[in-house]
Amino acid sequence: MKIVILDGYALNPGDLSYEPLRQFGELTVYDRTDTVEEAIARIGHSEIVLVNKLPVTEQLLSACPGIRLICVQATGYNVVDTAAARALGIPVTNVPSYGTNAVAQYTFALLLELCHQVGLHDRAVHEGQWVHSPVFSFWLTPQMELAGKTMGIIGLGRIGMATAKLAEAFGMDVLAYTRTEKEGIRCVPLDTLLERADVISLHCPLLPETNQLICRETIGKM
Protein backbone atom coordinates (compact mmCIF):
# COMPACT_ATOMS: atom_id res chain seq x y z
CA MET A 1 0.00 0.00 0.00
CA LYS A 2 1.30 3.44 -0.93
CA ILE A 3 0.91 6.37 1.46
CA VAL A 4 1.72 9.98 0.57
CA ILE A 5 1.85 13.07 2.80
CA LEU A 6 1.56 16.17 0.64
CA ASP A 7 2.22 19.02 3.10
CA GLY A 8 3.96 17.36 6.00
CA TYR A 9 5.73 20.47 7.25
CA ALA A 10 2.42 22.06 8.30
CA LEU A 11 2.11 19.57 11.16
CA ASN A 12 5.71 18.47 11.55
CA PRO A 13 8.39 21.17 11.11
CA GLY A 14 10.94 18.72 12.46
CA ASP A 15 9.99 17.99 16.05
CA LEU A 16 7.84 14.94 15.22
CA SER A 17 8.33 11.75 13.23
CA TYR A 18 6.24 10.19 10.48
CA GLU A 19 8.25 6.95 10.73
CA PRO A 20 5.50 4.97 12.55
CA LEU A 21 3.35 5.24 9.40
CA ARG A 22 5.81 3.06 7.51
CA GLN A 23 4.38 -0.01 9.21
CA PHE A 24 1.24 0.47 7.10
CA GLY A 25 2.90 0.73 3.71
CA GLU A 26 5.34 2.55 1.44
CA LEU A 27 5.52 6.12 2.73
CA THR A 28 6.51 9.28 0.83
CA VAL A 29 6.58 12.65 2.58
CA TYR A 30 6.61 16.06 0.91
CA ASP A 31 7.05 19.17 3.05
CA ARG A 32 4.97 21.31 0.69
CA THR A 33 2.79 20.83 -2.36
CA ASP A 34 1.75 24.08 -3.97
CA THR A 35 -0.59 23.26 -6.86
CA VAL A 36 -3.27 20.75 -7.82
CA GLU A 37 -1.14 19.61 -10.74
CA GLU A 38 1.81 18.98 -8.43
CA ALA A 39 -0.45 17.10 -6.01
CA ILE A 40 -1.83 14.87 -8.75
CA ALA A 41 1.67 13.98 -9.94
CA ARG A 42 2.85 13.21 -6.41
CA ILE A 43 -0.17 11.11 -5.48
CA GLY A 44 0.17 8.93 -8.56
CA HIS A 45 -1.09 5.47 -7.61
CA SER A 46 -1.07 6.11 -3.85
CA GLU A 47 -4.04 4.71 -1.95
CA ILE A 48 -3.83 6.80 1.23
CA VAL A 49 -3.38 10.57 1.09
CA LEU A 50 -2.58 12.71 4.13
CA VAL A 51 -3.04 16.48 3.92
CA ASN A 52 -3.23 19.40 6.30
CA LYS A 53 -3.99 22.62 4.44
CA LEU A 54 -3.72 21.50 0.81
CA PRO A 55 -7.11 21.67 -0.97
CA VAL A 56 -8.34 18.27 -2.15
CA THR A 57 -10.57 19.21 -5.07
CA GLU A 58 -12.90 17.27 -7.35
CA GLN A 59 -10.30 17.71 -10.09
CA LEU A 60 -7.64 16.07 -7.94
CA LEU A 61 -9.89 13.21 -6.89
CA SER A 62 -10.98 12.49 -10.45
CA ALA A 63 -7.36 12.43 -11.62
CA CYS A 64 -6.25 9.97 -8.90
CA PRO A 65 -8.60 6.97 -9.07
CA GLY A 66 -6.38 4.90 -6.77
CA ILE A 67 -7.22 6.90 -3.65
CA ARG A 68 -8.97 4.81 -1.03
CA LEU A 69 -8.65 7.07 2.03
CA ILE A 70 -8.02 10.76 2.73
CA CYS A 71 -6.69 11.72 6.17
CA VAL A 72 -6.80 15.38 7.19
CA GLN A 73 -4.13 16.09 9.80
CA ALA A 74 -6.23 18.76 11.47
CA THR A 75 -9.62 19.33 13.06
CA GLY A 76 -11.22 21.21 10.17
CA TYR A 77 -11.78 19.25 6.99
CA ASN A 78 -13.14 22.03 4.78
CA VAL A 79 -10.02 21.67 2.61
CA VAL A 80 -11.57 18.50 1.17
CA ASP A 81 -14.44 18.46 -1.32
CA THR A 82 -16.33 15.97 0.81
CA ALA A 83 -19.25 15.75 -1.61
CA ALA A 84 -16.92 14.65 -4.41
CA ALA A 85 -15.16 12.20 -2.07
CA ARG A 86 -18.52 10.76 -0.97
CA ALA A 87 -19.62 10.32 -4.58
CA LEU A 88 -16.44 8.35 -5.26
CA GLY A 89 -16.81 6.27 -2.09
CA ILE A 90 -13.65 7.69 -0.48
CA PRO A 91 -13.74 8.04 3.34
CA VAL A 92 -12.40 11.30 4.80
CA THR A 93 -11.03 11.36 8.36
CA ASN A 94 -9.83 14.18 10.59
CA VAL A 95 -8.26 14.56 14.05
CA PRO A 96 -10.91 16.27 16.18
CA SER A 97 -9.02 16.38 19.49
CA TYR A 98 -5.39 17.10 18.71
CA GLY A 99 -5.43 20.88 19.26
CA THR A 100 -8.20 21.37 21.81
CA ASN A 101 -6.17 22.69 24.73
CA ALA A 102 -3.62 24.49 22.55
CA VAL A 103 -6.28 26.47 20.68
CA ALA A 104 -8.19 27.36 23.85
CA GLN A 105 -4.93 28.47 25.46
CA TYR A 106 -4.01 30.55 22.42
CA THR A 107 -7.44 32.18 22.50
CA PHE A 108 -6.61 33.50 25.95
CA ALA A 109 -3.08 34.43 24.94
CA LEU A 110 -4.61 36.75 22.34
CA LEU A 111 -7.23 38.04 24.77
CA LEU A 112 -4.68 38.76 27.50
CA GLU A 113 -2.51 40.58 24.99
CA LEU A 114 -5.48 42.83 24.23
CA CYS A 115 -6.05 43.36 27.95
CA HIS A 116 -2.46 44.17 28.91
CA GLN A 117 -0.21 44.34 25.82
CA VAL A 118 2.57 42.71 27.80
CA GLY A 119 4.97 42.70 24.85
CA LEU A 120 4.61 46.44 24.32
CA HIS A 121 5.21 47.19 28.01
CA ASP A 122 8.13 44.77 28.24
CA ARG A 123 9.90 46.59 25.41
CA ALA A 124 9.10 49.97 26.98
CA VAL A 125 10.55 48.93 30.36
CA HIS A 126 13.73 47.63 28.73
CA GLU A 127 14.03 50.91 26.84
CA GLY A 128 13.99 52.79 30.15
CA GLN A 129 10.57 54.38 29.83
CA TRP A 130 9.44 53.18 33.26
CA VAL A 131 12.65 54.30 34.97
CA HIS A 132 12.16 57.79 33.57
CA SER A 133 8.41 57.89 34.21
CA PRO A 134 7.35 60.64 36.65
CA VAL A 135 4.89 58.20 38.30
CA PHE A 136 5.37 54.66 39.56
CA SER A 137 2.19 53.31 37.92
CA PHE A 138 3.40 53.16 34.33
CA TRP A 139 1.28 52.01 31.44
CA LEU A 140 0.99 52.86 27.75
CA THR A 141 -2.46 51.41 27.12
CA PRO A 142 -5.62 50.99 29.19
CA GLN A 143 -5.55 47.82 31.29
CA MET A 144 -8.61 45.56 31.50
CA GLU A 145 -9.54 42.87 34.03
CA LEU A 146 -11.50 39.89 32.74
CA ALA A 147 -13.21 39.03 36.03
CA GLY A 148 -16.84 40.05 35.83
CA LYS A 149 -16.79 40.44 32.04
CA THR A 150 -18.97 38.27 29.79
CA MET A 151 -17.42 35.84 27.32
CA GLY A 152 -19.64 34.92 24.39
CA ILE A 153 -18.66 31.66 22.70
CA ILE A 154 -20.04 30.69 19.31
CA GLY A 155 -19.72 26.93 18.94
CA LEU A 156 -19.50 24.58 21.92
CA GLY A 157 -17.48 21.74 20.52
CA ARG A 158 -14.35 20.48 22.25
CA ILE A 159 -12.46 23.75 21.79
CA GLY A 160 -15.45 25.90 22.70
CA MET A 161 -15.95 23.95 25.93
CA ALA A 162 -12.25 24.18 26.80
CA THR A 163 -12.40 27.94 26.20
CA ALA A 164 -15.48 28.21 28.42
CA LYS A 165 -13.66 26.48 31.28
CA LEU A 166 -10.74 28.90 31.00
CA ALA A 167 -13.13 31.85 30.92
CA GLU A 168 -14.82 30.63 34.10
CA ALA A 169 -11.41 30.22 35.75
CA PHE A 170 -10.75 33.90 35.01
CA GLY A 171 -14.03 34.80 36.73
CA MET A 172 -15.91 35.56 33.55
CA ASP A 173 -19.58 34.90 32.91
CA VAL A 174 -20.06 32.63 29.90
CA LEU A 175 -22.80 32.75 27.27
CA ALA A 176 -22.89 30.44 24.27
CA TYR A 177 -24.63 30.14 20.95
CA THR A 178 -24.41 26.59 19.63
CA ARG A 179 -26.25 23.91 17.68
CA THR A 180 -25.97 21.40 20.51
CA GLU A 181 -26.42 22.74 24.03
CA LYS A 182 -24.09 21.51 26.76
CA GLU A 183 -24.88 21.08 30.44
CA GLY A 184 -23.51 23.80 32.67
CA ILE A 185 -23.20 26.51 29.98
CA ARG A 186 -25.93 29.11 29.50
CA CYS A 187 -26.98 29.02 25.85
CA VAL A 188 -28.77 32.00 24.31
CA PRO A 189 -29.88 33.19 20.85
CA LEU A 190 -27.15 34.76 18.73
CA ASP A 191 -28.63 38.26 19.00
CA THR A 192 -28.60 38.01 22.80
CA LEU A 193 -24.97 36.89 22.81
CA LEU A 194 -23.96 39.74 20.50
CA GLU A 195 -25.70 42.31 22.69
CA ARG A 196 -24.42 41.10 26.06
CA ALA A 197 -20.89 39.77 25.53
CA ASP A 198 -17.79 41.86 26.22
CA VAL A 199 -15.67 39.31 24.36
CA ILE A 200 -16.81 37.03 21.53
CA SER A 201 -14.80 34.00 20.49
CA LEU A 202 -15.69 31.81 17.50
CA HIS A 203 -15.11 28.05 17.74
CA CYS A 204 -17.41 26.77 15.02
CA PRO A 205 -16.63 24.94 11.78
CA LEU A 206 -16.67 26.78 8.47
CA LEU A 207 -20.03 25.84 6.98
CA PRO A 208 -22.41 27.71 4.65
CA GLU A 209 -24.41 28.84 7.67
CA THR A 210 -21.33 30.09 9.56
CA ASN A 211 -19.47 31.66 6.62
CA GLN A 212 -19.21 35.43 7.27
CA LEU A 213 -21.19 35.02 10.48
CA ILE A 214 -19.40 38.08 11.80
CA CYS A 215 -20.30 40.89 9.39
CA ARG A 216 -21.52 44.46 9.38
CA GLU A 217 -24.96 43.37 10.63
CA THR A 218 -23.77 41.26 13.56
CA ILE A 219 -21.04 43.73 14.54
CA GLY A 220 -23.75 46.37 14.62
CA LYS A 221 -25.55 44.41 17.33
CA MET A 222 -22.53 44.29 19.64
C-alpha positions in Angstrom: 0.0 0.0 0.0 1.3 3.4 -0.9 0.9 6.4 1.5 1.7 10.0 0.6 1.9 13.1 2.8 1.6 16.2 0.6 2.2 19.0 3.1 4.0 17.4 6.0 5.7 20.5 7.2 2.4 22.1 8.3 2.1 19.6 11.2 5.7 18.5 11.6 8.4 21.2 11.1 10.9 18.7 12.5 10.0 18.0 16.1 7.8 14.9 15.2 8.3 11.8 13.2 6.2 10.2 10.5 8.2 6.9 10.7 5.5 5.0 12.6 3.4 5.2 9.4 5.8 3.1 7.5 4.4 0.0 9.2 1.2 0.5 7.1 2.9 0.7 3.7 5.3 2.5 1.4 5.5 6.1 2.7 6.5 9.3 0.8 6.6 12.6 2.6 6.6 16.1 0.9 7.1 19.2 3.1 5.0 21.3 0.7 2.8 20.8 -2.4 1.8 24.1 -4.0 -0.6 23.3 -6.9 -3.3 20.8 -7.8 -1.1 19.6 -10.7 1.8 19.0 -8.4 -0.4 17.1 -6.0 -1.8 14.9 -8.7 1.7 14.0 -9.9 2.9 13.2 -6.4 -0.2 11.1 -5.5 0.2 8.9 -8.6 -1.1 5.5 -7.6 -1.1 6.1 -3.9 -4.0 4.7 -1.9 -3.8 6.8 1.2 -3.4 10.6 1.1 -2.6 12.7 4.1 -3.0 16.5 3.9 -3.2 19.4 6.3 -4.0 22.6 4.4 -3.7 21.5 0.8 -7.1 21.7 -1.0 -8.3 18.3 -2.2 -10.6 19.2 -5.1 -12.9 17.3 -7.3 -10.3 17.7 -10.1 -7.6 16.1 -7.9 -9.9 13.2 -6.9 -11.0 12.5 -10.5 -7.4 12.4 -11.6 -6.3 10.0 -8.9 -8.6 7.0 -9.1 -6.4 4.9 -6.8 -7.2 6.9 -3.6 -9.0 4.8 -1.0 -8.6 7.1 2.0 -8.0 10.8 2.7 -6.7 11.7 6.2 -6.8 15.4 7.2 -4.1 16.1 9.8 -6.2 18.8 11.5 -9.6 19.3 13.1 -11.2 21.2 10.2 -11.8 19.2 7.0 -13.1 22.0 4.8 -10.0 21.7 2.6 -11.6 18.5 1.2 -14.4 18.5 -1.3 -16.3 16.0 0.8 -19.2 15.8 -1.6 -16.9 14.7 -4.4 -15.2 12.2 -2.1 -18.5 10.8 -1.0 -19.6 10.3 -4.6 -16.4 8.4 -5.3 -16.8 6.3 -2.1 -13.6 7.7 -0.5 -13.7 8.0 3.3 -12.4 11.3 4.8 -11.0 11.4 8.4 -9.8 14.2 10.6 -8.3 14.6 14.1 -10.9 16.3 16.2 -9.0 16.4 19.5 -5.4 17.1 18.7 -5.4 20.9 19.3 -8.2 21.4 21.8 -6.2 22.7 24.7 -3.6 24.5 22.6 -6.3 26.5 20.7 -8.2 27.4 23.9 -4.9 28.5 25.5 -4.0 30.6 22.4 -7.4 32.2 22.5 -6.6 33.5 26.0 -3.1 34.4 24.9 -4.6 36.8 22.3 -7.2 38.0 24.8 -4.7 38.8 27.5 -2.5 40.6 25.0 -5.5 42.8 24.2 -6.1 43.4 27.9 -2.5 44.2 28.9 -0.2 44.3 25.8 2.6 42.7 27.8 5.0 42.7 24.9 4.6 46.4 24.3 5.2 47.2 28.0 8.1 44.8 28.2 9.9 46.6 25.4 9.1 50.0 27.0 10.6 48.9 30.4 13.7 47.6 28.7 14.0 50.9 26.8 14.0 52.8 30.1 10.6 54.4 29.8 9.4 53.2 33.3 12.6 54.3 35.0 12.2 57.8 33.6 8.4 57.9 34.2 7.3 60.6 36.6 4.9 58.2 38.3 5.4 54.7 39.6 2.2 53.3 37.9 3.4 53.2 34.3 1.3 52.0 31.4 1.0 52.9 27.7 -2.5 51.4 27.1 -5.6 51.0 29.2 -5.5 47.8 31.3 -8.6 45.6 31.5 -9.5 42.9 34.0 -11.5 39.9 32.7 -13.2 39.0 36.0 -16.8 40.1 35.8 -16.8 40.4 32.0 -19.0 38.3 29.8 -17.4 35.8 27.3 -19.6 34.9 24.4 -18.7 31.7 22.7 -20.0 30.7 19.3 -19.7 26.9 18.9 -19.5 24.6 21.9 -17.5 21.7 20.5 -14.4 20.5 22.3 -12.5 23.7 21.8 -15.4 25.9 22.7 -15.9 23.9 25.9 -12.2 24.2 26.8 -12.4 27.9 26.2 -15.5 28.2 28.4 -13.7 26.5 31.3 -10.7 28.9 31.0 -13.1 31.9 30.9 -14.8 30.6 34.1 -11.4 30.2 35.8 -10.7 33.9 35.0 -14.0 34.8 36.7 -15.9 35.6 33.5 -19.6 34.9 32.9 -20.1 32.6 29.9 -22.8 32.7 27.3 -22.9 30.4 24.3 -24.6 30.1 21.0 -24.4 26.6 19.6 -26.2 23.9 17.7 -26.0 21.4 20.5 -26.4 22.7 24.0 -24.1 21.5 26.8 -24.9 21.1 30.4 -23.5 23.8 32.7 -23.2 26.5 30.0 -25.9 29.1 29.5 -27.0 29.0 25.8 -28.8 32.0 24.3 -29.9 33.2 20.9 -27.2 34.8 18.7 -28.6 38.3 19.0 -28.6 38.0 22.8 -25.0 36.9 22.8 -24.0 39.7 20.5 -25.7 42.3 22.7 -24.4 41.1 26.1 -20.9 39.8 25.5 -17.8 41.9 26.2 -15.7 39.3 24.4 -16.8 37.0 21.5 -14.8 34.0 20.5 -15.7 31.8 17.5 -15.1 28.1 17.7 -17.4 26.8 15.0 -16.6 24.9 11.8 -16.7 26.8 8.5 -20.0 25.8 7.0 -22.4 27.7 4.6 -24.4 28.8 7.7 -21.3 30.1 9.6 -19.5 31.7 6.6 -19.2 35.4 7.3 -21.2 35.0 10.5 -19.4 38.1 11.8 -20.3 40.9 9.4 -21.5 44.5 9.4 -25.0 43.4 10.6 -23.8 41.3 13.6 -21.0 43.7 14.5 -23.7 46.4 14.6 -25.5 44.4 17.3 -22.5 44.3 19.6 
